[in-house]
Amino acid sequence: MNKVKGLRSKDLLGLKDLSVEEIKLILETARSMKEIMLRPIPKVPTLLGKHIVTLFYEPSTRTRTSFNTAAKILSANITNVQMSTTSVVKGESLIDTIKNLEVMGLDCIVIRHSMGGAPHLAAKNCSASVINAGDGFNEHPTQGLLDIFTMIDKRQTVRGKKVVIVGDILHSRVARSNIWGLKKLGAEVVVVGPPTLMPVGIEQMGVRVSYHLDREIGDADFINMLRIQKERMEKGLFPSIEEYSQLYGLNAERMKKAKRDVVVMHPGPINRGVEITSEVADGPFNVILEQVTNGVAVRTAILFLLLGGQNGA
Amino acid sequence: MSKLLIKGGRVIDPAAGLDGIRDVLLESGKVKEIGVRVKGQGARVIEAKGMLVFPGLIDMHVHLRDPGRPDKETIASGSRAAALGGFTTICCMANTEPPIDNPAAVEYIIAKARTEAAVNVLPIAAVTKGLRGEELAEIGRCRMEGAVAFSDDGHPIMRADMMRRALEYTRQFDVPVIAHCEDTGLSAGGTMNEGAVSTEIGLPGIPSLSEEIMVARDVLLAREYGRVHIAHVSCARSVKFIRDARREGASVTCETCPHYFTLTEDAVRHYDPNTKVNPPLRTKADRQAIIRGLRDGTIEVIATDHAPHTVDDKNVEFNQAANGLVGLETALGLVLTELVGKKALTLKEAVAKLTANPARILRLAGKGTLRPGADADLIVVDPRQTWQVDPRQFASKSRNTPFTGWTLKGKVIHTIVGGKQIVRDGQFA
């Protein structure tokens, strides 16, 4: 492994705050971690004695399991704390929870929360490393990094490539983390979705807005499909799942317009038949399961960079 | 009562059209005499050479949290904060727990203020029972008990017909309805201004339209039915609608707050809950429009919307944090630094918005001026003294200000209420 350079912050709160060099360092490190994952015994002692906790105020299977796997590859201890969604409103305050975890000797807190900025509040109030595993509509940096890792894995670079992100941009932390990272690395980003799910002023993040998937698909190098939640329909942001699928869903018919080497991505969990048909989700262009594998590599790299620096690898 | 002679200060009394070096003699709780040289035999002398002398400031929008939340503020603590900030008269909003929506509650505030308040405290009573926007409260009886205005502040009156009835009914008492303009459908779920910054930092937005639509409605209603005062104006199109309505002769006045002419949504970028306020901090263009509105007289009043909250209500996730910030102890400093200091307003214009104009809108006889016969409410301000905002020094029970560490110019030295010196040399006398 190369000389360990570090990340500037003790925390990973978002791709917005990372420099190009830091993003590249994480991606490079993730590549080494992926090699470790392919060994017969995928385990190194790097974080032996370190203790990580996942503190989730929203349900998650993939992200939490991915962090657990990453921690175990590095020989760290990991504890999972599941908070109920109502505890945000009624339970112990976030700062109290964080301070309690800190005095138990935890080195790293992986937090998922329904409100933007919650990990920032946690980070400000403890000396442990805080990793944002998704905060409200704000960011999901490890997802953004694993998406970019996967893109580079498939096409060597994202510079100059066209990435189309489709769906509920308004409520998507995945979209925001993708946008921050991809723009820093020189990609062209187009966000596609109904106007009611498009946040005001998103153009100022350097992306182009389109309401017509068919017009964007032809020259796309990557298509990143976001999960659409039924509750948005119930709030009147679009009229029906059927209409949404017809306008913004990725199906075989639509895929005929795409480049022959287009890469289709999805952060999961998939609503089959809603934003993407099974034919496409399981089809030749998809890298959806590779994204999951890469997620472990990226999270291993982040834990290593945040916690492993001082002890040496 | 003893006599006080404030000597040689630059007296600015916009109601009297006065800006000049004068002596002011206070006697028996009233302004006795004002002139270039006043004898004032037997009076205690306050030397004010090089100082500014204003009528005591009037804040027509304050939350004192009494009854209900003495951990946030009381009439005693809030009025002491006012005195330190140069306000000798404050009007407290009705959204307490329970609300001030009946004559007994108005009487309670007035009685409590008489025993514990450091400055004049005038209650604003609710427009509708329980602030529910459904039935008129006993506006007449509340008025007779001493309510100076009527407002469901914090709970916008969504039904236009209800607002119409409120404007019509209050006409007989010559009191304004103070409107909190917010379409709660458009603002639902939002925690900051909707725009590029909310998109960038992933917080749910409140479009400025949620205010503008209601301002448009209320100025239209005012043209037909009565007198409205728009509270805490925060955005450009609100200013425009109010300006146009006033030109057309509607009985519309309005206020803005120091945070709207000082800060923008950029202040929210780091999720500091002390920047969370309703209406939210807006864009640069909105801020500039607010300053233009202050300059051209569309916005006649500067009020604080002083909204004290405990640390526990603020030091949580941004979306969870309570709305509002404390303002009584920073308002004058911000006006002098941000408006007068940056030449947006003359000193006289600025003082008018803190004295004569609110007194006129609320029909407060003897307030907001230093004419002989007026109440002896007066402050002495050192225009050259700079000071740093330190919430630990606040007399308010709450510390929720976004201005911690700011250096402001212009310090309140003396505060005199009804002829009695409450603050002396920047400390409680």
Contacts between the chains, C-beta under 8 A, distances in Angstrom:
chain1	res1	chain2	res2	distance
A	16	B	200	7.6
A	88	B	317	7.1
A	88	B	320	7.0
A	89	B	320	7.2
A	93	B	312	7.3
A	93	B	315	7.6
A	93	B	316	5.8
A	94	B	316	6.5
A	94	B	317	6.0
A	95	B	315	6.4
A	95	B	316	7.5
A	113	B	317	7.0
A	115	B	317	4.4
A	115	B	318	6.7
A	115	B	319	4.3
A	115	B	320	6.8
A	116	B	201	6.2
A	116	B	202	3.9
A	116	B	203	4.8
A	116	B	271	7.4
A	116	B	318	6.9
A	116	B	319	7.2
A	117	B	201	7.0
A	117	B	202	7.8
A	117	B	203	7.0
A	117	B	271	3.4
A	117	B	317	6.6
A	117	B	318	4.7
A	117	B	319	7.9
A	118	B	317	4.7
A	120	B	270	7.3
A	120	B	271	5.3
A	121	B	271	6.6
A	121	B	316	7.5
A	121	B	317	6.1
A	121	B	318	7.7
A	135	B	202	7.1
A	136	B	202	5.4
A	136	B	203	7.2
A	136	B	319	7.2
A	137	B	202	3.9
A	137	B	203	7.3
A	137	B	204	7.2
A	138	B	201	6.0
A	138	B	202	2.8
A	138	B	203	7.4
A	139	B	202	6.6
A	173	B	202	6.3
A	176	B	200	7.9
A	176	B	202	5.9
A	199	B	198	7.5
A	199	B	199	4.0
A	199	B	205	7.8
A	200	B	194	5.4
A	200	B	195	5.5
A	200	B	196	7.2
A	200	B	198	7.3
A	200	B	199	5.9
A	200	B	205	6.6
A	200	B	207	7.6
A	201	B	195	5.2
A	201	B	196	3.4
A	201	B	197	7.9
A	201	B	199	5.0
A	201	B	200	7.9
A	202	B	199	5.4
A	204	B	196	4.4
A	204	B	199	7.5
A	204	B	200	7.4
A	205	B	199	7.2
A	205	B	200	6.4
